[in-house]
């Protein structure tokens, strides 16, 4: 909370993995950012995580990359 981010509890998180996008408002309130988070269960039983803080343009790029991957 000291950085203005209220991270929700993920009690309903998918055990196999999932992706999340959390809205993050800048401290000044004039910019919108997103925390993109993806996690999945690796073969060794541990979870691998990737997170990226991005803006609207970056989030659109991430989502368009995912759509291209799903098509292949």
Buried (B, 14 or more C-beta within 10 A) or exposed (E): EEEEEEEEEEEEEEEEBEBBBBEBEEEEEEEEBBBBBBBEEEEEEEEEEEEEEBEEEBBEEBEEEEEEEEEE
